Amino acid sequence: MLFERVLGNIKDINGKGNYEIEKIVIKSDDLEKKILRVESVNGNEYGISLKESGDKLENGSILYNDGKKIVFIETDLEKVLVISPQDMDQMGEIAHFLGNMHTPIKVENEKIYLHYDKYLDNTLKEKKWPFDIEHLKFKKALRHIEHSHGHHGHSHD
């Protein structure tokens, strides 16, 4: 079966009705993809092709709903570095460093989140930047830091 649209989000269903629920677990990076081959936790294989509709996948996206059965997407737990800069200067230093590394990140509540990477783990220790390792779910794929210098003309999106 091929899914070509996103039909809403599982969080908006609120347990109304008596649905059979089938979930597909993917990595947050895969949310960016327009074409995907996936396997649900029930072992069913599906294709996702959102090229025509232009829809975007998010955590909880419903791909199938016939009133009896719902098939939806959930992002997997991922190993994440969570950096907690002590002040704006340190935040700037870290953001600059990560920008040069072209590492996709998410910034929220003055913390920087990025996919676990052994090299970065060691570098953060070396530079004595405060960080933790956590296992989290991302609702959306991480973004690259946008640079204002020297990268005109090609976007990373």
ChimeraX commands (.cxc) that place a marker at each C-alpha (Angstrom):
marker #1 position 0.00,0.00,0.00 radius 0.5
marker #1 position 1.24,3.48,-0.87 radius 0.5
marker #1 position 0.40,6.49,1.30 radius 0.5
marker #1 position 0.43,9.82,-0.50 radius 0.5
marker #1 position -1.11,12.16,2.08 radius 0.5
marker #1 position -0.88,13.05,5.75 radius 0.5
marker #1 position -4.42,12.81,7.17 radius 0.5
marker #1 position -3.88,14.61,10.45 radius 0.5
marker #1 position -2.15,13.72,13.70 radius 0.5
marker #1 position -2.78,10.90,16.15 radius 0.5
marker #1 position -2.80,13.38,19.05 radius 0.5
marker #1 position -5.99,14.93,17.63 radius 0.5
marker #1 position -7.90,11.62,17.65 radius 0.5
marker #1 position -8.42,11.69,21.44 radius 0.5
marker #1 position -9.48,8.05,21.64 radius 0.5
marker #1 position -12.79,8.74,19.89 radius 0.5
marker #1 position -14.08,5.65,18.19 radius 0.5
marker #1 position -12.71,2.15,18.40 radius 0.5
marker #1 position -9.74,2.01,16.09 radius 0.5
marker #1 position -7.25,-0.68,15.35 radius 0.5
marker #1 position -3.96,1.21,15.60 radius 0.5
marker #1 position -0.89,0.30,13.59 radius 0.5
marker #1 position 2.28,2.29,14.07 radius 0.5
marker #1 position 5.38,2.82,12.00 radius 0.5
marker #1 position 8.50,3.85,13.91 radius 0.5
marker #1 position 11.08,5.91,12.01 radius 0.5
marker #1 position 14.12,8.07,12.80 radius 0.5
marker #1 position 13.48,11.82,12.99 radius 0.5
marker #1 position 15.80,12.38,9.99 radius 0.5
marker #1 position 13.36,10.36,7.87 radius 0.5
marker #1 position 10.61,12.91,8.56 radius 0.5
marker #1 position 12.32,15.14,5.99 radius 0.5
marker #1 position 12.07,12.55,3.25 radius 0.5
marker #1 position 9.31,12.71,0.65 radius 0.5
marker #1 position 9.64,9.06,-0.40 radius 0.5
marker #1 position 10.11,6.31,2.13 radius 0.5
marker #1 position 9.79,2.54,2.36 radius 0.5
marker #1 position 8.73,1.57,5.85 radius 0.5
marker #1 position 7.70,-1.42,7.90 radius 0.5
marker #1 position 5.12,-1.12,10.65 radius 0.5
marker #1 position 5.52,-2.71,14.08 radius 0.5
marker #1 position 3.04,-5.34,12.82 radius 0.5
marker #1 position 5.51,-6.24,10.06 radius 0.5
marker #1 position 3.50,-4.74,7.18 radius 0.5
marker #1 position 5.47,-3.00,4.45 radius 0.5
marker #1 position 4.28,0.35,3.15 radius 0.5
marker #1 position 5.45,3.01,0.77 radius 0.5
marker #1 position 5.14,6.71,1.53 radius 0.5
marker #1 position 5.28,9.20,-1.32 radius 0.5
marker #1 position 4.42,12.80,-0.46 radius 0.5
marker #1 position 5.89,14.38,-3.60 radius 0.5
marker #1 position 2.48,15.13,-5.14 radius 0.5
marker #1 position 0.69,16.37,-2.03 radius 0.5
marker #1 position 3.65,18.30,-0.60 radius 0.5
marker #1 position 2.56,17.12,2.87 radius 0.5
marker #1 position 5.21,16.86,5.60 radius 0.5
marker #1 position 5.69,14.03,8.06 radius 0.5
marker #1 position 5.73,14.79,11.78 radius 0.5
marker #1 position 5.71,12.65,14.88 radius 0.5
marker #1 position 2.14,11.29,15.03 radius 0.5
marker #1 position 1.29,11.81,11.34 radius 0.5
marker #1 position -1.66,9.65,10.28 radius 0.5
marker #1 position -1.19,8.02,6.87 radius 0.5
marker #1 position -4.29,5.84,6.77 radius 0.5
marker #1 position -7.67,6.11,8.44 radius 0.5
marker #1 position -10.76,4.29,7.20 radius 0.5
marker #1 position -12.71,4.78,10.43 radius 0.5
marker #1 position -11.74,1.34,11.68 radius 0.5
marker #1 position -8.00,1.27,11.30 radius 0.5
marker #1 position -5.38,3.99,11.67 radius 0.5
marker #1 position -1.77,3.76,10.49 radius 0.5
marker #1 position 0.50,6.45,11.93 radius 0.5
marker #1 position 4.14,7.42,12.32 radius 0.5
marker #1 position 6.09,7.75,15.51 radius 0.5
marker #1 position 9.68,8.90,15.80 radius 0.5
marker #1 position 12.12,6.61,17.53 radius 0.5
marker #1 position 14.05,7.35,20.70 radius 0.5
marker #1 position 17.44,8.67,19.66 radius 0.5
marker #1 position 20.70,9.11,21.50 radius 0.5
marker #1 position 21.19,12.85,21.84 radius 0.5
marker #1 position 23.83,15.24,23.11 radius 0.5
marker #1 position 22.20,18.01,25.15 radius 0.5
marker #1 position 24.51,20.98,25.64 radius 0.5
marker #1 position 23.68,23.54,28.33 radius 0.5
marker #1 position 25.72,26.69,27.67 radius 0.5
marker #1 position 26.43,28.69,30.82 radius 0.5
marker #1 position 26.00,32.10,29.18 radius 0.5
marker #1 position 25.44,33.85,25.87 radius 0.5
marker #1 position 29.16,33.93,25.05 radius 0.5
marker #1 position 29.44,30.19,25.44 radius 0.5
marker #1 position 26.21,29.71,23.47 radius 0.5
marker #1 position 27.77,31.76,20.65 radius 0.5
marker #1 position 31.02,29.80,20.72 radius 0.5
marker #1 position 29.22,26.46,20.65 radius 0.5
marker #1 position 26.79,27.53,17.90 radius 0.5
marker #1 position 29.69,28.79,15.80 radius 0.5
marker #1 position 31.62,25.55,16.31 radius 0.5
marker #1 position 28.60,23.38,15.43 radius 0.5
marker #1 position 27.82,25.58,12.41 radius 0.5
marker #1 position 31.31,24.97,11.05 radius 0.5
marker #1 position 30.80,21.24,11.59 radius 0.5
marker #1 position 27.52,21.39,9.63 radius 0.5
marker #1 position 25.80,19.53,12.44 radius 0.5
marker #1 position 21.99,19.73,12.44 radius 0.5
marker #1 position 20.72,20.96,15.80 radius 0.5
marker #1 position 17.66,22.10,17.68 radius 0.5
marker #1 position 17.81,24.94,20.22 radius 0.5
marker #1 position 15.16,25.03,22.91 radius 0.5
marker #1 position 15.06,26.51,26.43 radius 0.5
marker #1 position 18.67,27.67,26.12 radius 0.5
marker #1 position 19.86,24.14,25.43 radius 0.5
marker #1 position 21.28,22.75,22.20 radius 0.5
marker #1 position 20.16,19.29,21.06 radius 0.5
marker #1 position 22.03,17.22,18.48 radius 0.5
marker #1 position 22.38,13.60,17.41 radius 0.5
marker #1 position 24.98,11.70,19.39 radius 0.5
marker #1 position 28.40,11.62,17.79 radius 0.5
marker #1 position 31.55,10.21,19.39 radius 0.5
marker #1 position 33.79,12.93,17.96 radius 0.5
marker #1 position 31.52,15.67,19.29 radius 0.5
marker #1 position 31.26,13.93,22.65 radius 0.5
marker #1 position 35.09,14.03,22.94 radius 0.5
marker #1 position 35.30,17.62,21.66 radius 0.5
marker #1 position 32.70,18.82,24.18 radius 0.5
marker #1 position 34.70,17.16,26.98 radius 0.5
marker #1 position 37.94,18.74,25.72 radius 0.5
marker #1 position 36.40,22.20,25.57 radius 0.5
marker #1 position 34.74,21.58,28.96 radius 0.5
marker #1 position 31.33,22.62,27.61 radius 0.5
marker #1 position 28.54,21.34,29.90 radius 0.5
marker #1 position 26.50,18.56,28.28 radius 0.5
marker #1 position 24.47,15.43,28.97 radius 0.5
marker #1 position 23.57,12.39,26.91 radius 0.5
marker #1 position 19.84,11.65,26.77 radius 0.5
marker #1 position 17.45,9.46,24.81 radius 0.5
marker #1 position 14.72,11.60,23.29 radius 0.5
marker #1 position 12.12,11.66,20.56 radius 0.5
marker #1 position 12.14,14.52,18.08 radius 0.5
marker #1 position 8.87,15.77,16.58 radius 0.5
marker #1 position 10.71,17.14,13.56 radius 0.5
marker #1 position 14.08,16.58,11.93 radius 0.5
marker #1 position 16.93,18.70,13.31 radius 0.5
marker #1 position 17.95,21.76,11.30 radius 0.5
marker #1 position 21.29,23.05,10.15 radius 0.5
marker #1 position 22.44,26.39,11.55 radius 0.5
marker #1 position 21.98,29.02,8.87 radius 0.5
marker #1 position 25.18,30.92,8.17 radius 0.5
marker #1 position 25.24,34.44,6.85 radius 0.5
marker #1 position 28.76,34.11,5.43 radius 0.5
marker #1 position 29.94,32.41,2.28 radius 0.5
marker #1 position 27.08,29.96,1.80 radius 0.5
marker #1 position 24.87,32.01,-0.51 radius 0.5
marker #1 position 22.93,30.21,-3.17 radius 0.5
marker #1 position 22.65,26.74,-1.69 radius 0.5
marker #1 position 20.27,25.97,1.12 radius 0.5
marker #1 position 20.57,22.82,3.22 radius 0.5
marker #1 position 16.84,22.22,3.48 radius 0.5
marker link #1:1,2 radius 0.2
marker link #1:2,3 radius 0.2
marker link #1:3,4 radius 0.2
marker link #1:4,5 radius 0.2
marker link #1:5,6 radius 0.2
marker link #1:6,7 radius 0.2
marker link #1:7,8 radius 0.2
marker link #1:8,9 radius 0.2
marker link #1:9,10 radius 0.2
marker link #1:10,11 radius 0.2
marker link #1:11,12 radius 0.2
marker link #1:12,13 radius 0.2
marker link #1:13,14 radius 0.2
marker link #1:14,15 radius 0.2
marker link #1:15,16 radius 0.2
marker link #1:16,17 radius 0.2
marker link #1:17,18 radius 0.2
marker link #1:18,19 radius 0.2
marker link #1:19,20 radius 0.2
marker link #1:20,21 radius 0.2
marker link #1:21,22 radius 0.2
marker link #1:22,23 radius 0.2
marker link #1:23,24 radius 0.2
marker link #1:24,25 radius 0.2
marker link #1:25,26 radius 0.2
marker link #1:26,27 radius 0.2
marker link #1:27,28 radius 0.2
marker link #1:28,29 radius 0.2
marker link #1:29,30 radius 0.2
marker link #1:30,31 radius 0.2
marker link #1:31,32 radius 0.2
marker link #1:32,33 radius 0.2
marker link #1:33,34 radius 0.2
marker link #1:34,35 radius 0.2
marker link #1:35,36 radius 0.2
marker link #1:36,37 radius 0.2
marker link #1:37,38 radius 0.2
marker link #1:38,39 radius 0.2
marker link #1:39,40 radius 0.2
marker link #1:40,41 radius 0.2
marker link #1:41,42 radius 0.2
marker link #1:42,43 radius 0.2
marker link #1:43,44 radius 0.2
marker link #1:44,45 radius 0.2
marker link #1:45,46 radius 0.2
marker link #1:46,47 radius 0.2
marker link #1:47,48 radius 0.2
marker link #1:48,49 radius 0.2
marker link #1:49,50 radius 0.2
marker link #1:50,51 radius 0.2
marker link #1:51,52 radius 0.2
marker link #1:52,53 radius 0.2
marker link #1:53,54 radius 0.2
marker link #1:54,55 radius 0.2
marker link #1:55,56 radius 0.2
marker link #1:56,57 radius 0.2
marker link #1:57,58 radius 0.2
marker link #1:58,59 radius 0.2
marker link #1:59,60 radius 0.2
marker link #1:60,61 radius 0.2
marker link #1:61,62 radius 0.2
marker link #1:62,63 radius 0.2
marker link #1:63,64 radius 0.2
marker link #1:64,65 radius 0.2
marker link #1:65,66 radius 0.2
marker link #1:66,67 radius 0.2
marker link #1:67,68 radius 0.2
marker link #1:68,69 radius 0.2
marker link #1:69,70 radius 0.2
marker link #1:70,71 radius 0.2
marker link #1:71,72 radius 0.2
marker link #1:72,73 radius 0.2
marker link #1:73,74 radius 0.2
marker link #1:74,75 radius 0.2
marker link #1:75,76 radius 0.2
marker link #1:76,77 radius 0.2
marker link #1:77,78 radius 0.2
marker link #1:78,79 radius 0.2
marker link #1:79,80 radius 0.2
marker link #1:80,81 radius 0.2
marker link #1:81,82 radius 0.2
marker link #1:82,83 radius 0.2
marker link #1:83,84 radius 0.2
marker link #1:84,85 radius 0.2
marker link #1:85,86 radius 0.2
marker link #1:86,87 radius 0.2
marker link #1:87,88 radius 0.2
marker link #1:88,89 radius 0.2
marker link #1:89,90 radius 0.2
marker link #1:90,91 radius 0.2
marker link #1:91,92 radius 0.2
marker link #1:92,93 radius 0.2
marker link #1:93,94 radius 0.2
marker link #1:94,95 radius 0.2
marker link #1:95,96 radius 0.2
marker link #1:96,97 radius 0.2
marker link #1:97,98 radius 0.2
marker link #1:98,99 radius 0.2
marker link #1:99,100 radius 0.2
marker link #1:100,101 radius 0.2
marker link #1:101,102 radius 0.2
marker link #1:102,103 radius 0.2
marker link #1:103,104 radius 0.2
marker link #1:104,105 radius 0.2
marker link #1:105,106 radius 0.2
marker link #1:106,107 radius 0.2
marker link #1:107,108 radius 0.2
marker link #1:108,109 radius 0.2
marker link #1:109,110 radius 0.2
marker link #1:110,111 radius 0.2
marker link #1:111,112 radius 0.2
marker link #1:112,113 radius 0.2
marker link #1:113,114 radius 0.2
marker link #1:114,115 radius 0.2
marker link #1:115,116 radius 0.2
marker link #1:116,117 radius 0.2
marker link #1:117,118 radius 0.2
marker link #1:118,119 radius 0.2
marker link #1:119,120 radius 0.2
marker link #1:120,121 radius 0.2
marker link #1:121,122 radius 0.2
marker link #1:122,123 radius 0.2
marker link #1:123,124 radius 0.2
marker link #1:124,125 radius 0.2
marker link #1:125,126 radius 0.2
marker link #1:126,127 radius 0.2
marker link #1:127,128 radius 0.2
marker link #1:128,129 radius 0.2
marker link #1:129,130 radius 0.2
marker link #1:130,131 radius 0.2
marker link #1:131,132 radius 0.2
marker link #1:132,133 radius 0.2
marker link #1:133,134 radius 0.2
marker link #1:134,135 radius 0.2
marker link #1:135,136 radius 0.2
marker link #1:136,137 radius 0.2
marker link #1:137,138 radius 0.2
marker link #1:138,139 radius 0.2
marker link #1:139,140 radius 0.2
marker link #1:140,141 radius 0.2
marker link #1:141,142 radius 0.2
marker link #1:142,143 radius 0.2
marker link #1:143,144 radius 0.2
marker link #1:144,145 radius 0.2
marker link #1:145,146 radius 0.2
marker link #1:146,147 radius 0.2
marker link #1:147,148 radius 0.2
marker link #1:148,149 radius 0.2
marker link #1:149,150 radius 0.2
marker link #1:150,151 radius 0.2
marker link #1:151,152 radius 0.2
marker link #1:152,153 radius 0.2
marker link #1:153,154 radius 0.2
marker link #1:154,155 radius 0.2
marker link #1:155,156 radius 0.2
marker link #1:156,157 radius 0.2
view
